[in-house]
Amino acid sequence: MKKITAINNAIQNAISIVAAKAKRALQEPDYNAAMAIELPPLVNACGVFPGVKFGGCFIHQSPMATFVGKDGKSSTCEVGDLLVVCHDVVDGEDRYNAALIQWKKLSSGVEKITGAALKQLDLYEHWPVFILNCCNCQFDIQPKTVTPGAQYGLVLSDPSVSMYCTIPSMTLKVADSPSFARFIINLMKWQTGRPFVLDENQGVQDSWSALIIHLLFVTLSKRFNRKNVGYEDWPRASKELLRMLIESKEVNDGIASVNEKEEQDDGSISILYVEMGEGKEVREEIVE
């Protein structure tokens, strides 16, 4: 349980750092910032994952998708708040694993999905053909059912903040959901999430792979502002984030700034990245 405890402690510390800067009560974007910006260096410093590097990248907006819902009407919703990606190398071959996370701030341990949130549940449960609004790109995710590649992140703030991850459903139950720390460990062990193919040399790029690649490669285009928690003209990416992205889109002082209230959807998404590198020893270190 040492690794789970270490990540849990890092999550609590990351939330505390963001909360200390907050001018008002924390909302989903603030928890997202905590996971993408503050969590990676805290996990890296804890020393329980030798050979593993965590990185992150935060934006305020979430990419939007439009599709025909199960009711036959046009629907628009967020694709997700956070994209968690894990990379390792097995027998000289790169492997990539990913999961989209949509945060849900709960007031109790059991809540039902209602109102506008039903549109996003429809997307995650049935994966209708959808258009990514920022680029008018069409995606047709298979299979047409719930997968561990898209999950709900649950934030329960009473009596203290705790975070969980669960497969989407109409009723959300904290008691039935693993902690967000456990989710991260399971993703690193390829026990949750959904693998994707980064380039054609690794195999056929299905629509899931195309979606994840698109989200990755448009994300590092701007800095951001989240004034509630004190981030102004902040670089989206932490130092350790995604070597394959940094090679093609280097973060520098000349990058334009995007205001937290800007309505334009540029297709970017916050990212939490885990670089495990190569070697059986690294993978064995993850096993508790």
C-alpha positions as CSV (number, residue, x, y, z in Angstrom):
1,M,0.0,0.0,0.0
2,K,3.1,2.3,0.1
3,K,2.6,3.5,-3.5
4,I,-1.2,4.1,-3.0
5,T,-0.5,6.0,0.2
6,A,2.2,8.1,-1.5
7,I,-0.1,9.1,-4.4
8,N,-3.0,9.8,-2.0
9,N,-0.8,12.1,0.1
10,A,0.4,13.8,-3.1
11,I,-3.2,14.3,-4.2
12,Q,-4.1,15.9,-0.8
13,N,-1.1,18.1,-0.9
14,A,-1.8,19.2,-4.5
15,I,-5.4,20.2,-3.5
16,S,-4.1,22.0,-0.4
17,I,-1.7,24.1,-2.6
18,V,-4.5,25.1,-4.9
19,A,-7.0,25.7,-2.1
20,A,-4.5,28.0,-0.4
21,K,-4.5,30.2,-3.5
22,A,-8.3,30.2,-4.0
23,K,-10.4,33.3,-3.7
24,R,-13.6,31.2,-3.5
25,A,-14.7,27.6,-3.2
26,L,-12.9,25.1,-5.4
27,Q,-14.8,24.0,-8.5
28,E,-14.0,21.2,-11.0
29,P,-11.5,23.3,-13.0
30,D,-9.5,24.0,-9.8
31,Y,-9.3,20.3,-9.0
32,N,-8.2,19.7,-12.6
33,A,-5.4,22.2,-12.1
34,A,-4.3,20.5,-8.9
35,M,-4.0,17.2,-10.7
36,A,-2.3,18.5,-13.8
37,I,0.0,21.1,-12.3
38,E,0.7,20.4,-8.6
39,L,0.4,16.6,-8.5
40,P,3.2,15.6,-10.9
41,P,6.2,17.2,-9.0
42,L,4.8,16.0,-5.7
43,V,4.7,12.4,-6.9
44,N,8.1,12.7,-8.5
45,A,9.5,13.9,-5.2
46,C,8.1,11.1,-3.1
47,G,10.6,8.6,-4.3
48,V,8.4,5.5,-4.5
49,F,8.5,5.2,-8.3
50,P,12.1,5.0,-9.3
51,G,12.5,5.3,-13.1
52,V,9.0,6.8,-13.5
53,K,8.3,10.5,-14.3
54,F,5.0,12.3,-13.9
55,G,4.1,15.4,-15.9
56,G,1.1,17.6,-16.5
57,C,-0.5,20.3,-18.5
58,F,-3.6,22.3,-17.6
59,I,-6.1,24.4,-19.6
60,H,-9.4,25.8,-18.4
61,Q,-11.6,24.8,-21.3
62,S,-12.6,21.3,-22.3
63,P,-13.1,20.1,-25.9
64,M,-16.7,19.9,-27.0
65,A,-18.4,17.3,-29.1
66,T,-21.7,17.3,-31.0
67,F,-23.7,14.2,-31.9
68,V,-27.2,12.8,-32.3
69,G,-28.3,11.5,-28.9
70,K,-30.3,8.4,-28.1
71,D,-33.4,10.7,-28.1
72,G,-32.7,11.5,-31.8
73,K,-31.9,15.2,-31.0
74,S,-28.6,17.0,-31.5
75,S,-26.5,17.2,-28.3
76,T,-23.3,19.0,-27.4
77,C,-21.2,18.1,-24.4
78,E,-17.6,18.0,-23.1
79,V,-15.4,15.2,-24.3
80,G,-13.7,15.2,-20.9
81,D,-11.9,17.4,-18.4
82,L,-8.6,15.5,-18.0
83,L,-6.7,13.1,-20.3
84,V,-4.5,10.6,-18.3
85,V,-1.8,9.0,-20.4
86,C,0.8,6.3,-19.6
87,H,3.7,5.3,-21.8
88,D,6.2,2.5,-21.4
89,V,8.4,0.3,-23.7
90,V,8.1,-3.5,-23.8
91,D,10.6,-5.5,-25.8
92,G,11.6,-2.4,-27.7
93,E,8.1,-1.5,-28.6
94,D,6.3,1.7,-27.3
95,R,2.9,1.2,-25.6
96,Y,0.4,3.9,-24.8
97,N,-2.5,3.8,-22.4
98,A,-5.1,6.5,-21.9
99,A,-8.3,7.4,-20.1
100,L,-10.6,10.4,-20.3
101,I,-11.8,11.8,-17.0
102,Q,-14.9,13.9,-16.4
103,W,-14.9,15.4,-12.9
104,K,-18.1,15.3,-10.9
105,K,-18.2,17.3,-7.6
106,L,-20.6,15.4,-5.3
107,S,-22.3,16.7,-2.2
108,S,-23.0,13.1,-0.9
109,G,-21.7,9.6,-1.4
110,V,-24.6,8.7,-3.8
111,E,-25.8,11.0,-6.5
112,K,-27.7,10.6,-9.8
113,I,-26.8,12.1,-13.2
114,T,-29.4,14.6,-14.2
115,G,-30.0,17.6,-16.5
116,A,-27.4,18.6,-19.0
117,A,-25.0,16.0,-17.6
118,L,-27.1,13.3,-19.2
119,K,-25.7,14.3,-22.6
120,Q,-22.2,13.4,-21.6
121,L,-23.4,10.1,-20.0
122,D,-25.0,9.3,-23.4
123,L,-21.6,9.9,-25.1
124,Y,-19.7,7.7,-22.7
125,E,-22.3,4.9,-22.6
126,H,-23.1,4.7,-26.4
127,W,-20.3,6.5,-28.3
128,P,-22.5,7.8,-31.1
129,V,-20.6,9.2,-34.1
130,F,-19.6,12.7,-33.0
131,I,-18.0,15.9,-34.4
132,L,-15.2,17.6,-32.4
133,N,-16.4,21.2,-32.6
134,C,-13.0,22.8,-32.7
135,C,-12.0,21.3,-36.0
136,N,-15.2,19.8,-37.4
137,C,-13.5,16.4,-37.2
138,Q,-15.6,13.3,-37.1
139,F,-14.9,10.3,-34.8
140,D,-16.6,6.9,-34.6
141,I,-15.4,5.2,-31.4
142,Q,-15.9,1.5,-31.2
143,P,-17.3,-0.4,-29.4
144,K,-20.6,1.4,-28.8
145,T,-20.6,0.8,-25.1
146,V,-18.9,1.9,-21.8
147,T,-15.2,1.3,-21.7
148,P,-12.5,2.0,-19.1
149,G,-11.1,4.6,-21.6
150,A,-13.7,7.1,-20.4
151,Q,-14.5,7.4,-16.7
152,Y,-16.0,9.8,-14.1
153,G,-13.7,11.3,-11.5
154,L,-15.6,11.9,-8.3
155,V,-14.8,14.7,-5.9
156,L,-16.3,14.4,-2.4
157,S,-15.5,17.4,-0.2
158,D,-17.3,16.5,3.0
159,P,-15.8,16.1,5.6
160,S,-12.5,16.5,3.7
161,V,-11.7,16.3,0.0
162,S,-11.4,12.8,-1.4
163,M,-11.2,11.7,-5.0
164,Y,-12.4,8.6,-6.8
165,C,-12.8,7.2,-10.3
166,T,-15.6,5.1,-11.7
167,I,-17.1,3.7,-14.9
168,P,-20.0,6.0,-16.0
169,S,-23.5,5.1,-14.9
170,M,-26.7,6.9,-14.0
171,T,-26.0,6.5,-10.3
172,L,-22.6,7.4,-8.9
173,K,-21.6,5.7,-5.7
174,V,-18.4,6.6,-3.9
175,A,-18.4,3.4,-1.9
176,D,-18.2,1.3,-5.1
177,S,-15.5,3.4,-6.7
178,P,-11.7,3.0,-6.4
179,S,-9.7,6.0,-5.2
180,F,-8.1,8.2,-7.9
181,A,-4.7,7.1,-6.5
182,R,-5.7,3.4,-7.2
183,F,-6.9,4.4,-10.7
184,I,-3.5,5.9,-11.5
185,I,-1.7,2.7,-10.3
186,N,-4.1,0.5,-12.3
187,L,-3.5,2.6,-15.4
188,M,0.3,2.2,-14.9
189,K,-0.3,-1.6,-14.7
190,W,-2.5,-1.6,-17.8
191,Q,-5.4,-2.8,-15.7
192,T,-7.6,0.1,-16.6
193,G,-7.7,2.7,-19.4
194,R,-7.7,2.0,-23.1
195,P,-4.5,1.6,-25.2
196,F,-4.0,3.7,-28.2
197,V,-1.6,3.7,-31.2
198,L,0.5,6.8,-31.5
199,D,1.8,6.3,-35.1
200,E,1.2,4.0,-38.0
201,N,4.4,2.0,-37.4
202,Q,2.7,0.6,-34.3
203,G,-0.4,-0.7,-36.0
204,V,-3.8,0.5,-37.2
205,Q,-4.9,3.8,-35.9
206,D,-8.6,3.4,-34.9
207,S,-10.9,6.3,-34.1
208,W,-10.0,6.1,-30.4
209,S,-6.3,6.5,-31.2
210,A,-7.1,9.3,-33.6
211,L,-9.1,11.2,-30.9
212,I,-6.4,10.8,-28.3
213,I,-3.6,11.9,-30.7
214,H,-5.6,14.9,-31.7
215,L,-6.2,16.0,-28.1
216,L,-2.5,15.6,-27.3
217,F,-1.1,17.5,-30.2
218,V,-3.3,20.5,-30.0
219,T,-3.0,21.0,-26.2
220,L,0.4,22.7,-25.9
221,S,-0.4,25.8,-28.0
222,K,-1.0,28.4,-25.4
223,R,-0.5,29.6,-21.8
224,F,-3.5,29.9,-19.5
225,N,-5.0,32.0,-16.7
226,R,-7.0,30.6,-13.8
227,K,-7.2,33.7,-11.5
228,N,-9.2,32.0,-8.8
229,V,-6.2,30.0,-7.7
230,G,-3.4,32.4,-8.8
231,Y,-2.3,31.0,-12.1
232,E,-1.6,34.0,-14.5
233,D,0.1,33.6,-17.9
234,W,1.1,30.1,-16.8
235,P,2.7,27.6,-19.2
236,R,0.3,24.8,-19.9
237,A,2.9,22.0,-19.7
238,S,5.1,21.0,-16.8
239,K,8.8,20.2,-17.5
240,E,8.3,16.5,-17.7
241,L,5.4,16.4,-20.0
242,L,5.3,14.2,-23.1
243,R,8.7,14.1,-24.7
244,M,7.1,13.3,-28.1
245,L,5.0,16.5,-27.8
246,I,7.7,18.7,-26.6
247,E,9.9,17.8,-29.6
248,S,7.2,19.1,-31.9
249,K,5.6,21.9,-29.9
250,E,8.1,23.4,-27.5
251,V,6.7,25.6,-24.7
252,N,8.4,29.0,-24.6
253,D,7.9,32.5,-23.5
254,G,6.5,33.6,-26.8
255,I,3.3,31.4,-26.6
256,A,0.1,33.4,-26.6
257,S,-2.0,33.6,-23.4
258,V,-5.6,32.5,-23.1
259,N,-8.0,34.0,-20.6
260,E,-10.0,31.7,-18.3
261,K,-13.3,33.2,-19.5
262,E,-12.5,32.8,-23.2
263,E,-15.3,30.9,-24.7
264,Q,-13.5,29.6,-27.8
265,D,-12.9,25.9,-27.8
266,D,-9.6,25.1,-29.4
267,G,-9.8,21.4,-28.8
268,S,-7.3,21.2,-26.0
269,I,-7.6,19.2,-22.8
270,S,-5.7,19.1,-19.5
271,I,-3.3,16.2,-19.3
272,L,-1.7,14.0,-16.6
273,Y,1.2,12.0,-18.1
274,V,3.1,9.1,-16.7
275,E,6.4,8.2,-18.4
276,M,7.5,4.7,-17.3
277,G,10.3,4.2,-19.9
278,E,11.8,0.9,-20.7
279,G,12.6,-2.1,-18.6
280,K,11.0,-5.0,-16.7
281,E,12.3,-3.6,-13.4
282,V,10.2,-0.4,-13.8
283,R,7.0,-2.4,-14.3
284,E,7.8,-4.7,-11.4
285,E,8.2,-1.7,-9.2
286,I,4.5,-0.8,-9.8
287,V,3.3,-4.2,-8.5
288,E,2.5,-3.9,-4.8
